[in-house]
Amino acid sequence: MQRWRGYDAAPGGWGRSVVTIGVFDGVHRGHQATIGHAVARARELGVQSVVVTFDPHPAEVVRPGSHPAVLTEQARKAELIEALGVDVLCVVPFTPEFSRLPAEQFVHDVLVEHLHAALVVVGGNFRFGHRAAGDVALLERLGRTFGFGVEGGPLVTEDGTVFSSTYIRSCVDAGDVGAAAAALGRPHRLEGVVVRGDQRGRELGFPTANLLCHRYAAVPADGVYAARLIRRGQHEPLMAAVSVGTNPTFSGRERRVEAYALDFSGDLYGERLALDFVAHLRGQVRYDAIEPLIAQMNQDVERTRRALR
């Protein structure tokens, strides 16, 4: 898959293409269906498939301070999109200037002049251009003017729920990692670098990796989870019991993500890890003594093994 920074990175002599556009945070099952439809149509037409996405998230530029929790960082998003068979990932820098581009000019500059779109595949609620003034009806009218077709990507639903990034964020925020995984088509992943914490877990017999995550990362609700811990360069993930919260037993105030890797003895400091959240085990509890806390942690480890087998 080719990766372009900006639509003006399209090479000279670039031919026609099938384009789909969106933030695609999470690359969930709905996104997969839309992107997959674009890839299939590109192959039918014998042209290249292009996914156009944005960095940073448009909400942060249009309404500073409103950045939603991020389900997939840019590198992870690119991996997931590449796995769908896309030919080109075009990441457009979303600047204040770009946000003011009128819908008609967006179509002309991006889709027509640079990407030479033969077909554009979008969701039914697709909006574009300054103040999101453009909709699918306008895109279809402009397509007739400029000579490209427009097709809607299929909606993916389950039990009446339409899968969306907003819905998945709400699941993660509530700690319902099972529902999030059902909508994503895989476990929700959290990535970060292992930094030194209080080393209290080591004193209790459960040394944990304290994960420093991206400032906008979608961190699950406080509680204890069963997760798979992925290290770079390692094919087999480790089982991990993960605590999210403030360590109320020790009057903690800083919210942390701490992973205890089962059956592992080694140093993870400085490594960049990923945690795939599989099951919510329990909420966060404050204990009045160390002994019941240790007993509970032993139970958490056994429940983690059962959940991940």
C-alpha positions as CSV (number, residue, x, y, z in Angstrom):
1,M,0.0,0.0,0.0
2,Q,1.3,3.5,-0.9
3,R,1.0,6.1,1.8
4,W,0.7,9.8,0.8
5,R,0.8,12.8,3.1
6,G,-1.7,15.1,1.4
7,Y,-3.6,14.7,-1.8
8,D,-1.1,16.7,-3.7
9,A,1.3,13.8,-3.3
10,A,-0.5,12.0,-6.1
11,P,2.2,11.3,-8.7
12,G,2.1,12.8,-12.2
13,G,0.2,10.6,-14.6
14,W,-2.0,9.2,-11.9
15,G,-5.0,7.5,-13.4
16,R,-8.6,7.1,-12.3
17,S,-9.4,5.7,-8.9
18,V,-12.2,4.7,-6.5
19,V,-12.1,6.9,-3.4
20,T,-13.6,6.6,0.0
21,I,-13.3,9.4,2.6
22,G,-13.6,9.5,6.4
23,V,-11.9,9.7,9.7
24,F,-12.2,5.9,10.1
25,D,-11.3,6.0,13.7
26,G,-11.4,2.4,14.9
27,V,-11.6,0.9,11.4
28,H,-14.7,-0.9,12.8
29,R,-17.0,-3.3,11.0
30,G,-18.9,-0.5,9.4
31,H,-15.7,1.1,8.1
32,Q,-14.5,-2.3,6.9
33,A,-17.6,-2.8,4.9
34,T,-17.3,0.7,3.2
35,I,-13.6,0.3,2.5
36,G,-14.1,-3.2,1.3
37,H,-16.8,-2.1,-1.1
38,A,-14.4,0.6,-2.5
39,V,-11.6,-2.0,-2.9
40,A,-14.0,-4.4,-4.7
41,R,-15.3,-1.8,-7.0
42,A,-11.8,-0.6,-7.8
43,R,-10.8,-4.1,-8.8
44,E,-13.9,-4.4,-11.0
45,L,-13.1,-1.2,-12.8
46,G,-9.4,-2.0,-13.0
47,V,-8.3,1.2,-11.2
48,Q,-6.6,2.0,-7.9
49,S,-8.4,2.2,-4.5
50,V,-7.7,5.3,-2.4
51,V,-8.7,5.9,1.3
52,V,-8.7,9.6,2.2
53,T,-8.4,10.3,6.0
54,F,-7.4,13.2,8.1
55,D,-4.8,14.1,10.8
56,P,-5.4,15.5,13.3
57,H,-9.0,14.7,14.0
58,P,-11.2,17.4,12.4
59,A,-13.1,18.1,15.6
60,E,-9.9,19.3,17.3
61,V,-9.4,21.9,14.6
62,V,-13.0,23.0,14.1
63,R,-13.8,23.0,17.9
64,P,-10.5,23.1,19.9
65,G,-10.8,21.1,23.1
66,S,-13.4,18.8,21.7
67,H,-11.1,16.0,20.5
68,P,-12.9,12.7,21.0
69,A,-11.2,9.7,22.5
70,V,-9.1,7.9,19.8
71,L,-9.8,4.3,19.2
72,T,-6.8,3.8,16.8
73,E,-3.7,5.8,16.5
74,Q,-2.6,6.8,13.0
75,A,0.0,4.0,12.6
76,R,-2.5,1.3,13.8
77,K,-5.2,2.8,11.5
78,A,-2.9,2.5,8.6
79,E,-2.1,-1.2,9.4
80,L,-5.8,-2.0,9.6
81,I,-6.6,-0.2,6.3
82,E,-3.7,-1.9,4.5
83,A,-5.0,-5.3,5.6
84,L,-8.2,-4.6,3.7
85,G,-6.3,-4.5,0.4
86,V,-6.3,-0.7,-0.2
87,D,-3.8,0.5,-2.8
88,V,-3.3,4.0,-1.4
89,L,-3.8,5.7,2.0
90,C,-3.9,9.4,1.7
91,V,-3.6,11.3,5.0
92,V,-4.7,14.9,4.6
93,P,-3.3,17.4,7.1
94,F,-6.5,18.9,8.6
95,T,-5.5,22.5,9.0
96,P,-7.7,25.6,9.8
97,E,-7.3,26.6,6.1
98,F,-8.4,23.1,4.9
99,S,-11.4,23.2,7.2
100,R,-12.6,26.4,5.4
101,L,-12.5,24.8,2.0
102,P,-16.1,25.0,0.5
103,A,-17.7,21.7,-0.4
104,E,-17.6,22.3,-4.1
105,Q,-13.9,23.2,-4.0
106,F,-13.1,20.2,-1.9
107,V,-14.6,18.0,-4.6
108,H,-12.8,19.8,-7.4
109,D,-9.4,20.0,-5.8
110,V,-9.3,16.7,-4.0
111,L,-11.5,14.2,-5.9
112,V,-11.2,15.6,-9.4
113,E,-8.0,17.4,-9.9
114,H,-5.7,15.2,-7.8
115,L,-7.3,11.8,-7.3
116,H,-9.1,11.6,-10.6
117,A,-12.0,9.8,-9.0
118,A,-14.1,7.5,-11.2
119,L,-16.2,6.5,-8.2
120,V,-16.6,7.8,-4.7
121,V,-17.9,5.4,-1.9
122,V,-19.2,7.1,1.3
123,G,-21.6,6.4,4.1
124,G,-25.1,7.7,4.1
125,N,-24.3,10.3,6.7
126,F,-21.2,11.6,4.9
127,R,-20.6,15.4,5.3
128,F,-17.8,17.5,3.8
129,G,-16.6,21.0,3.2
130,H,-16.7,24.1,5.3
131,R,-19.1,23.8,8.2
132,A,-20.0,20.3,6.9
133,A,-22.3,21.9,4.3
134,G,-21.9,19.2,1.7
135,D,-23.9,16.0,1.9
136,V,-24.4,12.9,-0.3
137,A,-27.0,14.6,-2.5
138,L,-24.6,17.5,-3.3
139,L,-21.8,14.9,-3.9
140,E,-24.0,13.1,-6.4
141,R,-24.8,16.4,-8.2
142,L,-21.2,17.3,-8.4
143,G,-20.4,13.8,-9.6
144,R,-22.7,14.3,-12.5
145,T,-20.9,17.6,-13.3
146,F,-17.4,16.2,-13.1
147,G,-18.0,12.7,-14.3
148,F,-17.7,10.4,-11.3
149,G,-20.2,8.1,-9.7
150,V,-21.2,8.0,-6.1
151,E,-22.2,4.8,-4.1
152,G,-23.1,4.4,-0.5
153,G,-21.2,2.0,1.7
154,P,-23.4,-0.6,3.4
155,L,-24.5,-0.1,7.0
156,V,-23.4,-2.8,9.5
157,T,-25.8,-3.4,12.3
158,E,-26.5,-5.9,15.0
159,D,-29.6,-6.2,17.1
160,G,-30.7,-2.8,15.8
161,T,-27.4,-1.1,16.7
162,V,-25.6,0.7,13.9
163,F,-21.9,0.3,14.5
164,S,-20.1,3.7,14.7
165,S,-17.0,5.1,16.3
166,T,-19.2,7.1,18.7
167,Y,-21.0,3.9,19.8
168,I,-17.7,2.1,20.3
169,R,-16.3,4.9,22.4
170,S,-19.3,4.7,24.6
171,C,-18.8,1.0,25.1
172,V,-15.1,1.5,26.0
173,D,-15.9,4.4,28.3
174,A,-18.4,2.1,30.1
175,G,-15.9,-0.8,30.3
176,D,-18.0,-3.0,28.0
177,V,-15.0,-4.2,26.0
178,G,-17.0,-7.2,24.8
179,A,-19.5,-5.0,23.0
180,A,-16.6,-2.8,21.7
181,A,-14.9,-5.9,20.3
182,A,-18.2,-7.1,18.6
183,A,-18.4,-3.7,16.8
184,L,-14.7,-3.5,16.0
185,G,-14.4,-7.1,14.8
186,R,-11.5,-7.5,17.1
187,P,-10.6,-6.5,20.7
188,H,-10.1,-2.8,21.5
189,R,-6.4,-2.0,21.6
190,L,-4.5,0.4,23.8
191,E,-0.9,1.2,23.1
192,G,1.8,3.0,25.0
193,V,5.3,3.0,26.4
194,V,6.2,1.3,29.7
195,V,7.3,3.9,32.3
196,R,8.3,3.6,35.9
197,G,5.5,3.8,38.4
198,D,5.4,3.4,42.2
199,Q,6.7,-0.2,41.9
200,R,4.1,-1.1,44.5
201,G,3.0,-4.1,42.4
202,R,6.5,-5.6,42.6
203,E,6.3,-5.3,46.4
204,L,3.0,-7.2,46.4
205,G,4.3,-9.9,44.2
206,F,2.6,-8.7,41.0
207,P,5.1,-6.5,39.1
208,T,3.1,-4.4,36.6
209,A,4.0,-2.5,33.5
210,N,2.8,1.1,33.8
211,L,1.6,2.2,30.4
212,L,2.0,5.8,29.3
213,C,-0.7,6.2,26.6
214,H,-1.5,8.9,24.1
215,R,-3.3,11.9,25.6
216,Y,-6.5,11.2,23.6
217,A,-6.4,7.4,23.8
218,A,-9.7,5.7,24.5
219,V,-9.0,4.2,27.9
220,P,-11.6,1.8,29.3
221,A,-13.5,2.6,32.5
222,D,-11.8,2.0,35.8
223,G,-11.7,-1.7,36.7
224,V,-9.7,-4.9,36.1
225,Y,-9.6,-6.6,32.7
226,A,-8.2,-9.7,31.0
227,A,-6.1,-8.6,28.1
228,R,-3.5,-9.9,25.7
229,L,-0.2,-8.1,25.9
230,I,1.7,-7.7,22.6
231,R,5.4,-6.9,22.4
232,R,7.1,-5.7,19.2
233,G,8.9,-8.5,17.5
234,Q,7.1,-11.2,19.5
235,H,4.7,-13.5,17.7
236,E,2.9,-14.9,20.8
237,P,1.1,-12.4,23.1
238,L,1.2,-12.7,26.8
239,M,-1.8,-13.0,29.1
240,A,-2.2,-10.0,31.3
241,A,-4.4,-8.8,34.1
242,V,-4.8,-5.1,33.6
243,S,-5.9,-2.5,36.2
244,V,-7.3,0.8,35.1
245,G,-7.8,3.5,37.7
246,T,-6.3,5.4,40.6
247,N,-5.3,2.6,43.1
248,P,-7.8,3.7,45.7
249,T,-6.4,1.2,48.3
250,F,-3.2,3.4,48.3
251,S,-5.1,6.7,48.0
252,G,-3.9,7.2,44.5
253,R,-5.0,10.2,42.4
254,E,-3.4,9.7,39.1
255,R,-5.4,7.5,36.7
256,R,-3.1,4.7,35.4
257,V,-3.1,1.6,33.1
258,E,-1.1,-1.1,34.8
259,A,-0.6,-4.6,33.2
260,Y,0.6,-7.7,35.1
261,A,2.0,-10.1,32.5
262,L,1.3,-13.7,33.6
263,D,4.1,-16.2,33.4
264,F,6.6,-13.6,32.5
265,S,9.8,-12.5,34.3
266,G,11.7,-9.7,32.6
267,D,12.1,-6.0,32.2
268,L,9.6,-4.2,30.0
269,Y,10.7,-0.6,30.9
270,G,10.9,1.6,27.8
271,E,9.1,-0.9,25.5
272,R,6.1,0.1,23.5
273,L,3.4,-2.4,24.2
274,A,-0.2,-3.0,23.0
275,L,-3.0,-4.3,25.2
276,D,-6.0,-6.0,23.5
277,F,-8.8,-5.9,26.0
278,V,-10.8,-9.2,26.0
279,A,-13.0,-9.2,29.1
280,H,-14.0,-6.9,32.0
281,L,-13.4,-8.8,35.3
282,R,-14.6,-6.4,38.0
283,G,-14.8,-2.8,39.1
284,Q,-12.2,-1.0,41.1
285,V,-12.4,-1.6,44.8
286,R,-10.8,0.0,47.8
287,Y,-9.4,-2.5,50.4
288,D,-8.7,-1.6,54.1
289,A,-5.7,-4.0,54.3
290,I,-3.1,-5.5,52.0
291,E,-4.0,-9.1,52.6
292,P,-7.5,-9.0,51.0
293,L,-6.0,-7.0,48.1
294,I,-3.5,-9.7,47.4
295,A,-6.1,-12.4,47.7
296,Q,-8.3,-10.5,45.1
297,M,-5.3,-10.1,42.8
298,N,-4.7,-13.9,42.9
299,Q,-8.4,-14.3,41.9
300,D,-8.0,-11.8,39.1
301,V,-5.1,-13.8,37.7
302,E,-7.1,-17.0,37.7
303,R,-10.0,-15.3,36.1
304,T,-7.7,-13.8,33.5
305,R,-6.4,-17.3,32.6
306,R,-9.9,-18.6,32.2
307,A,-11.0,-15.6,30.1
308,L,-8.1,-15.9,27.7
309,R,-7.9,-19.7,27.2
